[in-house]
Amino acid sequence: MKEKKLEQVLEEALSAYIEGGRTVEDILREHAAYHGRLEPLLSTAIGTYEEFQARHPSTAAQQRGLARFLADARARASLRSLARKAG
């Protein structure tokens, strides 16, 4: 049987963590042959993922921001239109 590349194992491990809800301990146990090389990469990748998730606004917050942006853009467009008509 052909041995998997570390990149493939890391990709599977991240998918198992993010999409499958698996724990890091379970993933490392499942890929015991890669434990020493996989653990620091997986820890870094998960830390980056979780930091991004913590800073990424929710869908509702994104929608509120977009609505405010569009309202401001419409107001500016209206002001420009009025200024052109007055000038």
mmCIF file as gemmi writes it, N, C-alpha and C atoms, coordinates in Angstrom:
data_model
loop_
_atom_site.group_PDB
_atom_site.id
_atom_site.type_symbol
_atom_site.label_atom_id
_atom_site.label_alt_id
_atom_site.label_comp_id
_atom_site.label_asym_id
_atom_site.label_entity_id
_atom_site.label_seq_id
_atom_site.pdbx_PDB_ins_code
_atom_site.Cartn_x
_atom_site.Cartn_y
_atom_site.Cartn_z
_atom_site.occupancy
_atom_site.B_iso_or_equiv
_atom_site.pdbx_formal_charge
_atom_site.auth_seq_id
_atom_site.auth_asym_id
_atom_site.pdbx_PDB_model_num
ATOM 1 N N . MET Axp A 1 ? 0.839 -1.176 0 1 0 ? 1 A 1
ATOM 2 C CA . MET Axp A 1 ? 0 0 0 1 0 ? 1 A 1
ATOM 3 C C . MET Axp A 1 ? 0.888 1.246 0 1 0 ? 1 A 1
ATOM 4 N N . LYS Axp A 2 ? 0.533 2.222 -0.81 1 0 ? 2 A 1
ATOM 5 C CA . LYS Axp A 2 ? 1.309 3.439 -0.943 1 0 ? 2 A 1
ATOM 6 C C . LYS Axp A 2 ? 1.096 4.345 0.267 1 0 ? 2 A 1
ATOM 7 N N . GLU Axp A 3 ? 2.197 4.886 0.809 1 0 ? 3 A 1
ATOM 8 C CA . GLU Axp A 3 ? 2.117 5.777 1.964 1 0 ? 3 A 1
ATOM 9 C C . GLU Axp A 3 ? 1.619 7.149 1.512 1 0 ? 3 A 1
ATOM 10 N N . LYS Axp A 4 ? 0.759 7.731 2.316 1 0 ? 4 A 1
ATOM 11 C CA . LYS Axp A 4 ? 0.232 9.06 2.007 1 0 ? 4 A 1
ATOM 12 C C . LYS Axp A 4 ? 1.315 10.101 2.231 1 0 ? 4 A 1
ATOM 13 N N . LYS Axp A 5 ? 1.225 11.182 1.489 1 0 ? 5 A 1
ATOM 14 C CA . LYS Axp A 5 ? 2.12 12.317 1.694 1 0 ? 5 A 1
ATOM 15 C C . LYS Axp A 5 ? 1.623 13.104 2.898 1 0 ? 5 A 1
ATOM 16 N N . LEU Axp A 6 ? 2.551 13.775 3.572 1 0 ? 6 A 1
ATOM 17 C CA . LEU Axp A 6 ? 2.202 14.555 4.753 1 0 ? 6 A 1
ATOM 18 C C . LEU Axp A 6 ? 1.156 15.614 4.43 1 0 ? 6 A 1
ATOM 19 N N . GLU Axp A 7 ? 1.252 16.229 3.255 1 0 ? 7 A 1
ATOM 20 C CA . GLU Axp A 7 ? 0.281 17.257 2.867 1 0 ? 7 A 1
ATOM 21 C C . GLU Axp A 7 ? -1.131 16.684 2.789 1 0 ? 7 A 1
ATOM 22 N N . GLN Axp A 8 ? -1.244 15.473 2.276 1 0 ? 8 A 1
ATOM 23 C CA . GLN Axp A 8 ? -2.545 14.824 2.165 1 0 ? 8 A 1
ATOM 24 C C . GLN Axp A 8 ? -3.097 14.492 3.558 1 0 ? 8 A 1
ATOM 25 N N . VAL Axp A 9 ? -2.229 14.021 4.428 1 0 ? 9 A 1
ATOM 26 C CA . VAL Axp A 9 ? -2.645 13.699 5.794 1 0 ? 9 A 1
ATOM 27 C C . VAL Axp A 9 ? -3.09 14.968 6.511 1 0 ? 9 A 1
ATOM 28 N N . LEU Axp A 10 ? -2.341 16.062 6.334 1 0 ? 10 A 1
ATOM 29 C CA . LEU Axp A 10 ? -2.704 17.33 6.967 1 0 ? 10 A 1
ATOM 30 C C . LEU Axp A 10 ? -4.052 17.81 6.461 1 0 ? 10 A 1
ATOM 31 N N . GLU Axp A 11 ? -4.273 17.715 5.174 1 0 ? 11 A 1
ATOM 32 C CA . GLU Axp A 11 ? -5.558 18.128 4.595 1 0 ? 11 A 1
ATOM 33 C C . GLU Axp A 11 ? -6.704 17.297 5.172 1 0 ? 11 A 1
ATOM 34 N N . GLU Axp A 12 ? -6.516 16.003 5.257 1 0 ? 12 A 1
ATOM 35 C CA . GLU Axp A 12 ? -7.544 15.131 5.833 1 0 ? 12 A 1
ATOM 36 C C . GLU Axp A 12 ? -7.778 15.466 7.308 1 0 ? 12 A 1
ATOM 37 N N . ALA Axp A 13 ? -6.688 15.733 8.025 1 0 ? 13 A 1
ATOM 38 C CA . ALA Axp A 13 ? -6.799 16.05 9.445 1 0 ? 13 A 1
ATOM 39 C C . ALA Axp A 13 ? -7.567 17.353 9.661 1 0 ? 13 A 1
ATOM 40 N N . LEU Axp A 14 ? -7.268 18.366 8.868 1 0 ? 14 A 1
ATOM 41 C CA . LEU Axp A 14 ? -7.982 19.641 8.992 1 0 ? 14 A 1
ATOM 42 C C . LEU Axp A 14 ? -9.457 19.484 8.648 1 0 ? 14 A 1
ATOM 43 N N . SER Axp A 15 ? -9.731 18.723 7.624 1 0 ? 15 A 1
ATOM 44 C CA . SER Axp A 15 ? -11.116 18.471 7.252 1 0 ? 15 A 1
ATOM 45 C C . SER Axp A 15 ? -11.853 17.741 8.378 1 0 ? 15 A 1
ATOM 46 N N . ALA Axp A 16 ? -11.188 16.766 8.984 1 0 ? 16 A 1
ATOM 47 C CA . ALA Axp A 16 ? -11.801 16.025 10.091 1 0 ? 16 A 1
ATOM 48 C C . ALA Axp A 16 ? -12.081 16.953 11.274 1 0 ? 16 A 1
ATOM 49 N N . TYR Axp A 17 ? -11.202 17.906 11.516 1 0 ? 17 A 1
ATOM 50 C CA . TYR Axp A 17 ? -11.384 18.847 12.628 1 0 ? 17 A 1
ATOM 51 C C . TYR Axp A 17 ? -12.494 19.853 12.318 1 0 ? 17 A 1
ATOM 52 N N . ILE Axp A 18 ? -12.405 20.488 11.146 1 0 ? 18 A 1
ATOM 53 C CA . ILE Axp A 18 ? -13.327 21.57 10.804 1 0 ? 18 A 1
ATOM 54 C C . ILE Axp A 18 ? -14.714 21.042 10.435 1 0 ? 18 A 1
ATOM 55 N N . GLU Axp A 19 ? -14.761 20.062 9.562 1 0 ? 19 A 1
ATOM 56 C CA . GLU Axp A 19 ? -16.051 19.581 9.066 1 0 ? 19 A 1
ATOM 57 C C . GLU Axp A 19 ? -16.602 18.424 9.877 1 0 ? 19 A 1
ATOM 58 N N . GLY Axp A 20 ? -15.707 17.631 10.447 1 0 ? 20 A 1
ATOM 59 C CA . GLY Axp A 20 ? -16.153 16.434 11.149 1 0 ? 20 A 1
ATOM 60 C C . GLY Axp A 20 ? -16.257 16.58 12.651 1 0 ? 20 A 1
ATOM 61 N N . GLY Axp A 21 ? -15.763 17.699 13.176 1 0 ? 21 A 1
ATOM 62 C CA . GLY Axp A 21 ? -15.839 17.924 14.612 1 0 ? 21 A 1
ATOM 63 C C . GLY Axp A 21 ? -14.956 16.998 15.433 1 0 ? 21 A 1
ATOM 64 N N . ARG Axp A 22 ? -13.932 16.434 14.8 1 0 ? 22 A 1
ATOM 65 C CA . ARG Axp A 22 ? -13.022 15.517 15.507 1 0 ? 22 A 1
ATOM 66 C C . ARG Axp A 22 ? -12.061 16.31 16.385 1 0 ? 22 A 1
ATOM 67 N N . THR Axp A 23 ? -11.612 15.707 17.46 1 0 ? 23 A 1
ATOM 68 C CA . THR Axp A 23 ? -10.634 16.362 18.332 1 0 ? 23 A 1
ATOM 69 C C . THR Axp A 23 ? -9.23 16.156 17.773 1 0 ? 23 A 1
ATOM 70 N N . VAL Axp A 24 ? -8.324 17.041 18.172 1 0 ? 24 A 1
ATOM 71 C CA . VAL Axp A 24 ? -6.932 16.929 17.744 1 0 ? 24 A 1
ATOM 72 C C . VAL Axp A 24 ? -6.35 15.608 18.223 1 0 ? 24 A 1
ATOM 73 N N . GLU Axp A 25 ? -6.663 15.222 19.448 1 0 ? 25 A 1
ATOM 74 C CA . GLU Axp A 25 ? -6.15 13.973 20.002 1 0 ? 25 A 1
ATOM 75 C C . GLU Axp A 25 ? -6.593 12.772 19.174 1 0 ? 25 A 1
ATOM 76 N N . ASP Axp A 26 ? -7.875 12.746 18.787 1 0 ? 26 A 1
ATOM 77 C CA . ASP Axp A 26 ? -8.382 11.649 17.95 1 0 ? 26 A 1
ATOM 78 C C . ASP Axp A 26 ? -7.676 11.614 16.601 1 0 ? 26 A 1
ATOM 79 N N . ILE Axp A 27 ? -7.497 12.783 16.017 1 0 ? 27 A 1
ATOM 80 C CA . ILE Axp A 27 ? -6.852 12.867 14.7 1 0 ? 27 A 1
ATOM 81 C C . ILE Axp A 27 ? -5.413 12.379 14.784 1 0 ? 27 A 1
ATOM 82 N N . LEU Axp A 28 ? -4.679 12.816 15.799 1 0 ? 28 A 1
ATOM 83 C CA . LEU Axp A 28 ? -3.281 12.397 15.944 1 0 ? 28 A 1
ATOM 84 C C . LEU Axp A 28 ? -3.184 10.895 16.228 1 0 ? 28 A 1
ATOM 85 N N . ARG Axp A 29 ? -4.137 10.375 16.977 1 0 ? 29 A 1
ATOM 86 C CA . ARG Axp A 29 ? -4.159 8.94 17.245 1 0 ? 29 A 1
ATOM 87 C C . ARG Axp A 29 ? -4.413 8.161 15.951 1 0 ? 29 A 1
ATOM 88 N N . GLU Axp A 30 ? -5.305 8.687 15.127 1 0 ? 30 A 1
ATOM 89 C CA . GLU Axp A 30 ? -5.637 8.035 13.863 1 0 ? 30 A 1
ATOM 90 C C . GLU Axp A 30 ? -4.444 8.045 12.897 1 0 ? 30 A 1
ATOM 91 N N . HIS Axp A 31 ? -3.635 9.087 12.972 1 0 ? 31 A 1
ATOM 92 C CA . HIS Axp A 31 ? -2.469 9.234 12.089 1 0 ? 31 A 1
ATOM 93 C C . HIS Axp A 31 ? -1.181 9.13 12.904 1 0 ? 31 A 1
ATOM 94 N N . ALA Axp A 32 ? -1.11 8.1 13.719 1 0 ? 32 A 1
ATOM 95 C CA . ALA Axp A 32 ? 0.02 7.932 14.644 1 0 ? 32 A 1
ATOM 96 C C . ALA Axp A 32 ? 1.371 7.911 13.938 1 0 ? 32 A 1
ATOM 97 N N . ALA Axp A 33 ? 1.433 7.368 12.748 1 0 ? 33 A 1
ATOM 98 C CA . ALA Axp A 33 ? 2.704 7.305 12.01 1 0 ? 33 A 1
ATOM 99 C C . ALA Axp A 33 ? 3.228 8.693 11.65 1 0 ? 33 A 1
ATOM 100 N N . TYR Axp A 34 ? 2.356 9.681 11.63 1 0 ? 34 A 1
ATOM 101 C CA . TYR Axp A 34 ? 2.732 11.05 11.259 1 0 ? 34 A 1
ATOM 102 C C . TYR Axp A 34 ? 2.748 11.992 12.461 1 0 ? 34 A 1
ATOM 103 N N . HIS Axp A 35 ? 2.505 11.464 13.647 1 0 ? 35 A 1
ATOM 104 C CA . HIS Axp A 35 ? 2.292 12.289 14.834 1 0 ? 35 A 1
ATOM 105 C C . HIS Axp A 35 ? 3.344 13.385 15.007 1 0 ? 35 A 1
ATOM 106 N N . GLY Axp A 36 ? 4.605 13.039 14.979 1 0 ? 36 A 1
ATOM 107 C CA . GLY Axp A 36 ? 5.67 14.011 15.23 1 0 ? 36 A 1
ATOM 108 C C . GLY Axp A 36 ? 5.722 15.141 14.224 1 0 ? 36 A 1
ATOM 109 N N . ARG Axp A 37 ? 5.451 14.827 12.977 1 0 ? 37 A 1
ATOM 110 C CA . ARG Axp A 37 ? 5.48 15.863 11.934 1 0 ? 37 A 1
ATOM 111 C C . ARG Axp A 37 ? 4.123 16.555 11.805 1 0 ? 37 A 1
ATOM 112 N N . LEU Axp A 38 ? 3.049 15.83 12.091 1 0 ? 38 A 1
ATOM 113 C CA . LEU Axp A 38 ? 1.708 16.366 11.909 1 0 ? 38 A 1
ATOM 114 C C . LEU Axp A 38 ? 1.296 17.318 13.025 1 0 ? 38 A 1
ATOM 115 N N . GLU Axp A 39 ? 1.66 17.001 14.248 1 0 ? 39 A 1
ATOM 116 C CA . GLU Axp A 39 ? 1.175 17.791 15.388 1 0 ? 39 A 1
ATOM 117 C C . GLU Axp A 39 ? 1.482 19.286 15.274 1 0 ? 39 A 1
ATOM 118 N N . PRO Axp A 40 ? 2.738 19.716 15.008 1 0 ? 40 A 1
ATOM 119 C CA . PRO Axp A 40 ? 2.98 21.166 14.945 1 0 ? 40 A 1
ATOM 120 C C . PRO Axp A 40 ? 2.263 21.831 13.766 1 0 ? 40 A 1
ATOM 121 N N . LEU Axp A 41 ? 2.174 21.138 12.648 1 0 ? 41 A 1
ATOM 122 C CA . LEU Axp A 41 ? 1.473 21.705 11.493 1 0 ? 41 A 1
ATOM 123 C C . LEU Axp A 41 ? -0.019 21.829 11.768 1 0 ? 41 A 1
ATOM 124 N N . LEU Axp A 42 ? -0.586 20.79 12.344 1 0 ? 42 A 1
ATOM 125 C CA . LEU Axp A 42 ? -2.008 20.79 12.66 1 0 ? 42 A 1
ATOM 126 C C . LEU Axp A 42 ? -2.333 21.847 13.717 1 0 ? 42 A 1
ATOM 127 N N . SER Axp A 43 ? -1.502 21.958 14.73 1 0 ? 43 A 1
ATOM 128 C CA . SER Axp A 43 ? -1.723 22.963 15.779 1 0 ? 43 A 1
ATOM 129 C C . SER Axp A 43 ? -1.686 24.376 15.208 1 0 ? 43 A 1
ATOM 130 N N . THR Axp A 44 ? -0.727 24.641 14.341 1 0 ? 44 A 1
ATOM 131 C CA . THR Axp A 44 ? -0.623 25.96 13.72 1 0 ? 44 A 1
ATOM 132 C C . THR Axp A 44 ? -1.816 26.237 12.826 1 0 ? 44 A 1
ATOM 133 N N . ALA Axp A 45 ? -2.193 25.269 12.011 1 0 ? 45 A 1
ATOM 134 C CA . ALA Axp A 45 ? -3.32 25.447 11.093 1 0 ? 45 A 1
ATOM 135 C C . ALA Axp A 45 ? -4.626 25.651 11.86 1 0 ? 45 A 1
ATOM 136 N N . ILE Axp A 46 ? -4.838 24.883 12.902 1 0 ? 46 A 1
ATOM 137 C CA . ILE Axp A 46 ? -6.067 25.018 13.692 1 0 ? 46 A 1
ATOM 138 C C . ILE Axp A 46 ? -6.077 26.349 14.427 1 0 ? 46 A 1
ATOM 139 N N . GLY Axp A 47 ? -4.943 26.754 14.972 1 0 ? 47 A 1
ATOM 140 C CA . GLY Axp A 47 ? -4.862 28.053 15.644 1 0 ? 47 A 1
ATOM 141 C C . GLY Axp A 47 ? -5.194 29.193 14.698 1 0 ? 47 A 1
ATOM 142 N N . THR Axp A 48 ? -4.68 29.122 13.481 1 0 ? 48 A 1
ATOM 143 C CA . THR Axp A 48 ? -4.967 30.147 12.471 1 0 ? 48 A 1
ATOM 144 C C . THR Axp A 48 ? -6.443 30.128 12.096 1 0 ? 48 A 1
ATOM 145 N N . TYR Axp A 49 ? -6.986 28.945 11.905 1 0 ? 49 A 1
ATOM 146 C CA . TYR Axp A 49 ? -8.402 28.804 11.563 1 0 ? 49 A 1
ATOM 147 C C . TYR Axp A 49 ? -9.283 29.396 12.666 1 0 ? 49 A 1
ATOM 148 N N . GLU Axp A 50 ? -8.996 29.053 13.902 1 0 ? 50 A 1
ATOM 149 C CA . GLU Axp A 50 ? -9.821 29.532 15.011 1 0 ? 50 A 1
ATOM 150 C C . GLU Axp A 50 ? -9.688 31.042 15.198 1 0 ? 50 A 1
ATOM 151 N N . GLU Axp A 51 ? -8.509 31.58 14.989 1 0 ? 51 A 1
ATOM 152 C CA . GLU Axp A 51 ? -8.317 33.029 15.077 1 0 ? 51 A 1
ATOM 153 C C . GLU Axp A 51 ? -9.137 33.727 13.992 1 0 ? 51 A 1
ATOM 154 N N . PHE Axp A 52 ? -9.097 33.18 12.797 1 0 ? 52 A 1
ATOM 155 C CA . PHE Axp A 52 ? -9.883 33.755 11.705 1 0 ? 52 A 1
ATOM 156 C C . PHE Axp A 52 ? -11.371 33.688 12.025 1 0 ? 52 A 1
ATOM 157 N N . GLN Axp A 53 ? -11.822 32.556 12.528 1 0 ? 53 A 1
ATOM 158 C CA . GLN Axp A 53 ? -13.24 32.395 12.87 1 0 ? 53 A 1
ATOM 159 C C . GLN Axp A 53 ? -13.662 33.399 13.935 1 0 ? 53 A 1
ATOM 160 N N . ALA Axp A 54 ? -12.793 33.648 14.902 1 0 ? 54 A 1
ATOM 161 C CA . ALA Axp A 54 ? -13.123 34.57 15.99 1 0 ? 54 A 1
ATOM 162 C C . ALA Axp A 54 ? -13.231 36.002 15.484 1 0 ? 54 A 1
ATOM 163 N N . ARG Axp A 55 ? -12.487 36.329 14.461 1 0 ? 55 A 1
ATOM 164 C CA . ARG Axp A 55 ? -12.476 37.696 13.944 1 0 ? 55 A 1
ATOM 165 C C . ARG Axp A 55 ? -13.412 37.894 12.756 1 0 ? 55 A 1
ATOM 166 N N . HIS Axp A 56 ? -13.895 36.821 12.212 1 0 ? 56 A 1
ATOM 167 C CA . HIS Axp A 56 ? -14.759 36.901 11.04 1 0 ? 56 A 1
ATOM 168 C C . HIS Axp A 56 ? -16.169 37.256 11.501 1 0 ? 56 A 1
ATOM 169 N N . PRO Axp A 57 ? -16.728 38.35 10.99 1 0 ? 57 A 1
ATOM 170 C CA . PRO Axp A 57 ? -18.069 38.737 11.44 1 0 ? 57 A 1
ATOM 171 C C . PRO Axp A 57 ? -19.125 37.729 11.017 1 0 ? 57 A 1
ATOM 172 N N . SER Axp A 58 ? -20.162 37.666 11.796 1 0 ? 58 A 1
ATOM 173 C CA . SER Axp A 58 ? -21.269 36.757 11.486 1 0 ? 58 A 1
ATOM 174 C C . SER Axp A 58 ? -21.972 37.218 10.211 1 0 ? 58 A 1
ATOM 175 N N . THR Axp A 59 ? -22.779 36.354 9.671 1 0 ? 59 A 1
ATOM 176 C CA . THR Axp A 59 ? -23.537 36.694 8.469 1 0 ? 59 A 1
ATOM 177 C C . THR Axp A 59 ? -24.458 37.877 8.731 1 0 ? 59 A 1
ATOM 178 N N . ALA Axp A 60 ? -25.076 37.901 9.9 1 0 ? 60 A 1
ATOM 179 C CA . ALA Axp A 60 ? -25.974 39.014 10.241 1 0 ? 60 A 1
ATOM 180 C C . ALA Axp A 60 ? -25.2 40.328 10.308 1 0 ? 60 A 1
ATOM 181 N N . ALA Axp A 61 ? -24.007 40.296 10.898 1 0 ? 61 A 1
ATOM 182 C CA . ALA Axp A 61 ? -23.19 41.509 10.971 1 0 ? 61 A 1
ATOM 183 C C . ALA Axp A 61 ? -22.755 41.951 9.581 1 0 ? 61 A 1
ATOM 184 N N . GLN Axp A 62 ? -22.415 41.013 8.73 1 0 ? 62 A 1
ATOM 185 C CA . GLN Axp A 62 ? -22.047 41.358 7.356 1 0 ? 62 A 1
ATOM 186 C C . GLN Axp A 62 ? -23.227 41.997 6.628 1 0 ? 62 A 1
ATOM 187 N N . GLN Axp A 63 ? -24.412 41.46 6.828 1 0 ? 63 A 1
ATOM 188 C CA . GLN Axp A 63 ? -25.604 42 6.164 1 0 ? 63 A 1
ATOM 189 C C . GLN Axp A 63 ? -25.922 43.404 6.678 1 0 ? 63 A 1
ATOM 190 N N . ARG Axp A 64 ? -25.778 43.633 7.985 1 0 ? 64 A 1
ATOM 191 C CA . ARG Axp A 64 ? -26.005 44.975 8.533 1 0 ? 64 A 1
ATOM 192 C C . ARG Axp A 64 ? -24.999 45.969 7.953 1 0 ? 64 A 1
ATOM 193 N N . GLY Axp A 65 ? -23.751 45.545 7.876 1 0 ? 65 A 1
ATOM 194 C CA . GLY Axp A 65 ? -22.719 46.423 7.311 1 0 ? 65 A 1
ATOM 195 C C . GLY Axp A 65 ? -22.988 46.747 5.856 1 0 ? 65 A 1
ATOM 196 N N . LEU Axp A 66 ? -23.401 45.744 5.09 1 0 ? 66 A 1
ATOM 197 C CA . LEU Axp A 66 ? -23.721 45.969 3.687 1 0 ? 66 A 1
ATOM 198 C C . LEU Axp A 66 ? -24.906 46.918 3.553 1 0 ? 66 A 1
ATOM 199 N N . ALA Axp A 67 ? -25.92 46.736 4.375 1 0 ? 67 A 1
ATOM 200 C CA . ALA Axp A 67 ? -27.1 47.604 4.32 1 0 ? 67 A 1
ATOM 201 C C . ALA Axp A 67 ? -26.716 49.049 4.631 1 0 ? 67 A 1
ATOM 202 N N . ARG Axp A 68 ? -25.858 49.253 5.638 1 0 ? 68 A 1
ATOM 203 C CA . ARG Axp A 68 ? -25.4 50.614 5.964 1 0 ? 68 A 1
ATOM 204 C C . ARG Axp A 68 ? -24.599 51.211 4.812 1 0 ? 68 A 1
ATOM 205 N N . PHE Axp A 69 ? -23.724 50.397 4.225 1 0 ? 69 A 1
ATOM 206 C CA . PHE Axp A 69 ? -22.922 50.864 3.103 1 0 ? 69 A 1
ATOM 207 C C . PHE Axp A 69 ? -23.815 51.288 1.94 1 0 ? 69 A 1
ATOM 208 N N . LEU Axp A 70 ? -24.797 50.462 1.59 1 0 ? 70 A 1
ATOM 209 C CA . LEU Axp A 70 ? -25.68 50.772 0.477 1 0 ? 70 A 1
ATOM 210 C C . LEU Axp A 70 ? -26.534 52.009 0.765 1 0 ? 70 A 1
ATOM 211 N N . ALA Axp A 71 ? -26.995 52.148 1.994 1 0 ? 71 A 1
ATOM 212 C CA . ALA Axp A 71 ? -27.775 53.332 2.359 1 0 ? 71 A 1
ATOM 213 C C . ALA Axp A 71 ? -26.92 54.593 2.228 1 0 ? 71 A 1
ATOM 214 N N . ASP Axp A 72 ? -25.693 54.533 2.688 1 0 ? 72 A 1
ATOM 215 C CA . ASP Axp A 72 ? -24.786 55.684 2.557 1 0 ? 72 A 1
ATOM 216 C C . ASP Axp A 72 ? -24.491 55.985 1.095 1 0 ? 72 A 1
ATOM 217 N N . ALA Axp A 73 ? -24.304 54.945 0.302 1 0 ? 73 A 1
ATOM 218 C CA . ALA Axp A 73 ? -24.032 55.141 -1.122 1 0 ? 73 A 1
ATOM 219 C C . ALA Axp A 73 ? -25.223 55.792 -1.814 1 0 ? 73 A 1
ATOM 220 N N . ARG Axp A 74 ? -26.433 55.37 -1.478 1 0 ? 74 A 1
ATOM 221 C CA . ARG Axp A 74 ? -27.636 55.986 -2.062 1 0 ? 74 A 1
ATOM 222 C C . ARG Axp A 74 ? -27.748 57.449 -1.643 1 0 ? 74 A 1
ATOM 223 N N . ALA Axp A 75 ? -27.457 57.725 -0.378 1 0 ? 75 A 1
ATOM 224 C CA . ALA Axp A 75 ? -27.524 59.108 0.109 1 0 ? 75 A 1
ATOM 225 C C . ALA Axp A 75 ? -26.511 59.984 -0.624 1 0 ? 75 A 1
ATOM 226 N N . ARG Axp A 76 ? -25.309 59.495 -0.816 1 0 ? 76 A 1
ATOM 227 C CA . ARG Axp A 76 ? -24.293 60.265 -1.539 1 0 ? 76 A 1
ATOM 228 C C . ARG Axp A 76 ? -24.704 60.496 -2.99 1 0 ? 76 A 1
ATOM 229 N N . ALA Axp A 77 ? -25.26 59.462 -3.607 1 0 ? 77 A 1
ATOM 230 C CA . ALA Axp A 77 ? -25.71 59.597 -4.988 1 0 ? 77 A 1
ATOM 231 C C . ALA Axp A 77 ? -26.82 60.643 -5.093 1 0 ? 77 A 1
ATOM 232 N N . SER Axp A 78 ? -27.708 60.658 -4.132 1 0 ? 78 A 1
ATOM 233 C CA . SER Axp A 78 ? -28.784 61.645 -4.114 1 0 ? 78 A 1
ATOM 234 C C . SER Axp A 78 ? -28.231 63.057 -3.948 1 0 ? 78 A 1
ATOM 235 N N . LEU Axp A 79 ? -27.259 63.205 -3.068 1 0 ? 79 A 1
ATOM 236 C CA . LEU Axp A 79 ? -26.642 64.536 -2.865 1 0 ? 79 A 1
ATOM 237 C C . LEU Axp A 79 ? -25.948 65.007 -4.128 1 0 ? 79 A 1
ATOM 238 N N . ARG Axp A 80 ? -25.247 64.129 -4.809 1 0 ? 80 A 1
ATOM 239 C CA . ARG Axp A 80 ? -24.564 64.505 -6.053 1 0 ? 80 A 1
ATOM 240 C C . ARG Axp A 80 ? -25.586 64.904 -7.109 1 0 ? 80 A 1
ATOM 241 N N . SER Axp A 81 ? -26.683 64.163 -7.183 1 0 ? 81 A 1
ATOM 242 C CA . SER Axp A 81 ? -27.729 64.468 -8.15 1 0 ? 81 A 1
ATOM 243 C C . SER Axp A 81 ? -28.334 65.847 -7.867 1 0 ? 81 A 1
ATOM 244 N N . LEU Axp A 82 ? -28.603 66.14 -6.615 1 0 ? 82 A 1
ATOM 245 C CA . LEU Axp A 82 ? -29.152 67.445 -6.236 1 0 ? 82 A 1
ATOM 246 C C . LEU Axp A 82 ? -28.148 68.548 -6.528 1 0 ? 82 A 1
ATOM 247 N N . ALA Axp A 83 ? -26.892 68.307 -6.281 1 0 ? 83 A 1
ATOM 248 C CA . ALA Axp A 83 ? -25.855 69.318 -6.527 1 0 ? 83 A 1
ATOM 249 C C . ALA Axp A 83 ? -25.761 69.628 -8.027 1 0 ? 83 A 1
ATOM 250 N N . ARG Axp A 84 ? -25.878 68.602 -8.852 1 0 ? 84 A 1
ATOM 251 C CA . ARG Axp A 84 ? -25.824 68.817 -10.312 1 0 ? 84 A 1
ATOM 252 C C . ARG Axp A 84 ? -27.021 69.622 -10.791 1 0 ? 84 A 1
ATOM 253 N N . LYS Axp A 85 ? -28.186 69.325 -10.242 1 0 ? 85 A 1
ATOM 254 C CA . LYS Axp A 85 ? -29.4 70.04 -10.644 1 0 ? 85 A 1
ATOM 255 C C . LYS Axp A 85 ? -29.358 71.494 -10.199 1 0 ? 85 A 1
ATOM 256 N N . ALA Axp A 86 ? -28.772 71.74 -9.033 1 0 ? 86 A 1
ATOM 257 C CA . ALA Axp A 86 ? -28.686 73.099 -8.484 1 0 ? 86 A 1
ATOM 258 C C . ALA Axp A 86 ? -27.617 73.92 -9.227 1 0 ? 86 A 1
ATOM 259 N N . GLY Axp A 87 ? -26.616 73.251 -9.741 1 0 ? 87 A 1
ATOM 260 C CA . GLY Axp A 87 ? -25.474 73.947 -10.338 1 0 ? 87 A 1
ATOM 261 C C . GLY Axp A 87 ? -25.681 74.28 -11.725 1 0 ? 87 A 1
